[in-house]
Amino acid sequence: MDLWQLHIFVSVVENKSFSKASQAINLSQPTVSSHIKELEDYFKCRLLDRLGKITEPTKAGEILYQYSKKILNLRDRAESALHDFLGKTKGDLLIGGSTIPSGYIIPKLIGPFSKKFPEVSIELAAGDTMQIVREIKKGKIEIGIVGAKIDDPGIKQEKLVADEMKLIIPLSHKWAKRASVDCLELFKESFIAREKGSGTWKSILKSMEDAGFDPKGLKTCVTMGNTISVIQGILNHVGISILSTIAVQDDIDTKRLKALPVKGLALDRFFYITLSKKRTLSPIGKKFIDFCKAYYGLNFV
């Protein structure tokens, strides 16, 4: 058994397929099959069940997968620590972002960070807030930036940048000439909701509840899974919604949409650097967080 075989095994488990794993790690399928057979011979048990087009780990395979992930993660950290000790910041970093951070915040950070550390390979994963948190807890993502405060003992968070949310309407809407709207008025209009795992949606619901309003009274005509869909829904008169002004700034500047404050609602929030409490941050990960803080002029803790 060697680290390369464990790497191949993990790839097969995560891709649920020998053929997809072979493509992911740039090996022929017979080579992948050969390495898996060697592992099964070594442990004298079946590690993977071939269920038609899907491959799933056996009970023994699940145990090996969990330990393999830890071993490979430790290998990566060892390499990163040694490169850092030798003055060479080199390695891989997987960052996760909820909708707004992955679309508008993290890409702005990656550019200058990559110029400063050109030998660091960065992968950006996008999802809603809860998806990113789950991947952080599994160890698949090292650092997340999300738009909601998470009540989870396995997660730690730190404020990174403030965000202002407002009611977003098309320029043809009857409220377009107004300077603001009352929260109670929202309950009379068709409202576009976000999926349950959305940090934006969690913040909206909490703001309404804190102000004494029951968000269940909203006429949520449709639920959409990302900010781009919501923006298109607003532009096409599906309904109105509350969004981060960061996400709609271009449409506001081109006068396709208008952003209005909502009286009675505290809609300011933060985006948070989000980490696992149980996992040690890699040297590259620490450098990225320090870079983020410096970029936004934050004091170091």
C-alpha positions in Angstrom: 0.0 0.0 0.0 1.3 3.5 -0.9 0.0 7.0 -1.0 -0.6 7.0 -4.7 -2.8 3.9 -4.4 -4.8 5.7 -1.7 -5.1 8.8 -3.9 -6.5 6.6 -6.7 -8.9 4.8 -4.3 -10.2 8.2 -2.9 -10.8 9.4 -6.5 -12.8 6.3 -7.4 -15.0 6.7 -4.2 -15.6 10.4 -4.8 -16.3 10.1 -8.5 -18.4 6.9 -8.0 -16.8 5.5 -11.1 -13.6 3.9 -12.4 -13.9 5.7 -15.7 -14.5 9.1 -14.2 -11.7 8.6 -11.7 -9.3 7.7 -14.5 -10.2 10.9 -16.3 -9.8 13.0 -13.1 -6.3 11.7 -12.3 -5.2 11.2 -15.9 -4.6 7.4 -15.8 -6.0 4.7 -18.0 -9.0 2.8 -16.6 -7.0 -0.6 -16.5 -4.3 1.1 -14.5 -6.8 2.4 -12.0 -8.4 -1.0 -11.7 -5.0 -2.6 -11.2 -4.2 -0.3 -8.3 -7.5 -1.0 -6.7 -7.0 -4.7 -7.0 -3.6 -4.4 -5.4 -5.2 -2.6 -2.5 -7.9 -5.2 -2.1 -5.3 -8.0 -2.2 -3.2 -6.1 0.4 -6.2 -5.9 2.8 -7.6 -9.3 1.7 -11.2 -7.9 1.3 -13.4 -6.1 -1.2 -13.2 -2.4 -0.9 -15.5 -1.3 -3.8 -18.8 -2.7 -5.1 -19.4 -2.2 -8.8 -23.1 -1.6 -9.0 -23.7 -1.2 -12.8 -22.5 2.3 -13.7 -22.1 3.4 -10.1 -19.2 2.3 -7.8 -19.8 2.4 -4.0 -17.4 1.6 -1.1 -18.1 -1.5 0.9 -18.1 -1.1 4.7 -14.4 -1.8 4.7 -14.0 0.7 1.9 -15.8 3.4 3.9 -13.3 2.9 6.7 -10.3 3.0 4.4 -11.8 6.1 2.7 -12.0 8.1 5.9 -8.5 7.3 6.9 -7.2 7.8 3.4 -8.6 11.3 3.4 -6.8 12.1 6.6 -3.5 10.6 5.4 -3.6 12.5 2.1 -4.5 15.7 3.9 -1.6 15.2 6.3 0.7 14.6 3.3 -0.5 17.9 1.7 0.0 19.8 5.0 3.5 18.3 5.4 4.5 19.4 1.9 3.0 22.9 2.5 4.8 23.3 5.8 8.2 22.3 4.4 7.8 24.6 1.4 6.8 27.4 3.8 9.9 26.7 6.0 12.1 26.9 3.0 10.6 30.2 2.0 8.6 28.7 -1.0 4.9 29.2 -0.7 3.7 26.4 -2.9 0.8 24.0 -2.9 -3.0 23.7 -3.3 -5.8 25.6 -1.6 -9.5 24.8 -1.9 -11.8 27.7 -1.0 -15.5 27.6 -0.9 -17.9 30.5 -1.2 -21.7 31.0 -0.9 -23.4 32.7 -3.8 -22.2 36.3 -3.3 -18.7 35.6 -2.1 -18.0 33.0 -4.9 -19.3 35.4 -7.6 -18.2 38.8 -6.4 -15.8 38.7 -3.5 -13.4 35.7 -3.7 -12.5 36.3 -7.4 -11.3 39.8 -6.5 -9.1 38.3 -3.8 -7.7 35.4 -5.9 -6.2 37.7 -8.5 -3.8 39.7 -6.3 -3.1 36.7 -4.0 -2.0 34.6 -7.1 0.3 37.4 -8.2 1.9 37.4 -4.8 2.0 33.6 -4.5 2.2 32.3 -8.1 3.0 28.8 -7.2 -0.2 28.3 -5.2 -2.9 26.5 -7.1 -6.4 27.7 -6.0 -9.7 25.9 -6.6 -13.0 27.7 -5.9 -16.1 25.8 -5.0 -19.5 27.5 -5.0 -22.7 26.5 -3.2 -25.2 27.9 -0.7 -24.0 28.6 2.8 -25.0 25.3 4.3 -23.4 23.3 1.5 -20.1 25.1 2.0 -20.3 24.5 5.8 -20.9 20.8 5.2 -17.9 20.6 2.9 -15.7 22.4 5.4 -16.7 20.0 8.2 -15.9 17.0 5.9 -12.5 18.5 5.2 -13.1 18.9 1.5 -12.9 22.7 1.7 -10.3 24.3 3.9 -11.6 27.9 4.0 -15.1 29.2 3.3 -16.6 32.7 2.9 -20.3 32.7 3.6 -23.1 35.3 4.2 -24.6 33.9 7.4 -23.6 33.4 11.0 -23.6 29.6 11.7 -24.6 28.1 15.0 -22.5 25.0 14.9 -20.0 23.9 17.6 -17.7 22.5 14.9 -17.4 25.8 13.0 -15.6 29.0 13.8 -16.2 32.3 12.0 -14.7 35.8 11.7 -16.2 38.9 10.1 -14.5 39.8 6.8 -16.5 42.4 5.0 -19.8 44.2 5.5 -22.7 43.8 3.1 -25.8 46.0 2.6 -29.0 44.3 1.5 -31.9 46.3 0.0 -35.2 45.6 -1.8 -34.5 45.2 -5.5 -37.2 46.2 -8.0 -37.4 46.7 -11.8 -37.3 50.4 -12.9 -40.8 50.0 -14.2 -42.2 49.1 -10.7 -44.8 51.4 -9.1 -42.3 52.0 -6.2 -39.5 53.1 -8.6 -39.8 56.8 -7.7 -39.8 56.2 -4.0 -36.9 56.6 -1.6 -37.9 53.7 0.6 -40.7 51.2 1.4 -42.2 50.0 4.7 -41.7 46.3 5.6 -45.4 45.8 5.8 -45.8 46.7 2.1 -43.6 43.7 1.1 -46.4 41.3 2.1 -48.7 42.7 -0.6 -46.3 42.0 -3.5 -45.1 38.8 -5.2 -41.8 37.9 -3.6 -39.0 35.7 -4.9 -37.6 33.5 -2.2 -34.2 31.8 -2.0 -33.5 28.1 -1.2 -33.4 27.2 2.5 -29.6 26.9 2.6 -29.1 30.5 1.4 -27.3 32.8 3.7 -29.1 35.8 2.2 -32.5 34.2 2.8 -31.6 33.3 6.4 -30.6 36.9 7.0 -33.8 38.2 5.5 -36.0 35.9 7.6 -34.1 36.8 10.8 -34.4 40.5 10.1 -38.1 40.2 9.7 -38.6 38.1 12.8 -36.4 40.5 14.9 -38.6 43.3 13.7 -41.8 41.5 14.7 -43.0 40.4 11.3 -43.9 36.8 10.3 -42.0 36.0 7.1 -44.5 33.2 6.4 -46.9 35.9 5.3 -44.8 36.8 2.3 -46.4 35.9 -1.0 -43.4 33.8 -2.1 -44.5 33.1 -5.7 -41.3 31.2 -6.6 -38.1 29.9 -5.0 -34.8 30.3 -6.9 -31.5 28.7 -6.2 -29.0 31.5 -6.9 -28.8 35.3 -7.1 -28.5 35.4 -10.9 -31.8 33.6 -11.2 -33.4 36.0 -8.8 -32.1 39.1 -10.7 -33.5 37.7 -13.9 -36.8 37.0 -12.2 -37.0 40.6 -11.0 -36.1 41.9 -14.5 -38.8 39.7 -16.0 -41.4 40.8 -13.5 -41.7 37.5 -11.7 -41.5 39.3 -8.4 -39.4 41.5 -6.2 -36.8 40.4 -3.6 -34.1 41.5 -1.2 -30.6 41.1 -2.4 -27.0 42.1 -1.7 -26.3 45.4 -3.4 -22.9 44.0 -4.3 -24.6 41.5 -6.6 -26.8 44.0 -8.4 -24.5 47.1 -8.6 -24.0 46.7 -12.4 -27.8 46.6 -13.0 -28.3 49.6 -10.7 -25.6 51.6 -12.5 -27.2 50.8 -15.9 -30.6 51.7 -14.4 -32.2 48.4 -15.1 -32.9 47.8 -11.4 -33.4 50.0 -8.3 -32.4 49.3 -4.7 -34.6 50.6 -1.9 -34.1 50.6 1.8 -36.8 48.8 3.8 -38.0 50.8 6.8 -38.1 48.7 10.0 -35.7 46.0 8.8 -32.0 45.8 9.8 -30.6 44.4 6.6 -26.9 45.1 7.1 -24.9 41.9 7.5 -21.4 40.5 7.2 -19.6 37.9 5.1 -17.6 35.6 7.3 -14.4 33.7 7.0 -15.5 30.2 8.0 -13.3 27.4 9.2 -13.5 24.0 10.9 -12.7 24.1 14.6 -11.3 20.6 14.5 -8.9 21.0 11.6 -5.5 22.7 11.6 -5.1 25.5 9.1 -2.4 24.9 6.5 0.4 27.5 6.0 -1.1 28.4 2.7 -4.6 28.7 4.2 -3.2 31.0 6.9 -1.5 33.2 4.3 -4.8 33.5 2.4 -6.7 34.5 5.5 -4.0 37.1 6.4 -4.1 38.4 2.9 -7.9 38.7 3.0 -7.7 40.7 6.3 -5.0 43.0 4.9 -7.1 43.5 1.7 -10.0 44.7 3.7 -7.9 46.6 6.2 -8.8 44.4 9.2 -6.8 44.2 12.4 -5.2 40.8 13.0 -6.4 38.8 16.0 
